[in-house]
């Protein structure tokens, strides 16, 4: 029973997993940063629209 090949295989598996995680973060990080700003602008536009809608709704009450 040789443990040197088992530990060597484990080392390469761990190194491969770390490499895949780092590459995934390098790709996903900028995408998330871009999506964050898009979501922030969208939220601001939605808030402005809701504020505008609430002001115009108060001027014209709907009959019951």
C-alpha positions in Angstrom: 0.0 0.0 0.0 1.6 3.2 -1.2 0.3 6.4 0.3 2.6 8.7 -1.7 0.5 8.4 -4.9 -2.7 8.9 -3.0 -1.5 12.1 -1.3 -0.1 13.3 -4.7 -3.5 12.7 -6.3 -5.2 14.5 -3.5 -2.8 17.5 -3.8 -3.6 17.8 -7.5 -7.4 17.5 -6.9 -7.2 20.3 -4.2 -5.0 22.4 -6.5 -7.5 21.9 -9.4 -10.5 22.8 -7.2 -8.7 26.0 -6.0 -7.8 26.9 -9.6 -11.4 26.4 -10.8 -12.8 28.5 -7.9 -10.4 31.3 -8.6 -11.2 31.3 -12.3 -14.9 31.3 -11.6 -14.5 34.3 -9.2 -12.5 36.1 -11.8 -15.3 35.7 -14.3 -18.3 36.1 -12.0 -16.9 39.0 -10.0 -17.1 41.7 -12.7 -20.5 40.3 -13.8 -21.8 40.8 -10.3 -20.3 44.2 -10.1 -22.0 45.2 -13.3 -25.3 43.7 -12.3 -25.1 45.6 -8.9 -24.9 48.9 -10.7 -27.7 48.0 -13.1 -29.9 46.9 -10.2 -29.1 50.1 -8.3 -30.1 52.3 -11.2 -33.2 50.2 -11.8 -34.2 50.5 -8.1 -33.7 54.3 -8.3 -35.9 54.6 -11.4 -38.6 52.4 -9.9 -38.6 54.5 -6.7 -38.9 57.7 -8.7 -41.7 56.2 -10.7 -43.6 55.1 -7.6 -43.0 58.5 -6.0 -44.4 60.2 -9.2 -47.3 57.8 -9.3 -48.2 58.4 -5.6 -48.2 62.2 -6.1 -50.4 62.0 -9.2 -52.8 59.6 -7.5 -53.4 61.9 -4.6 -54.4 64.7 -7.0 -57.2 62.6 -8.6 -58.9 60.4 -6.0 -60.9 57.5 -7.5 -64.6 57.3 -6.7 -65.9 54.4 -4.6 
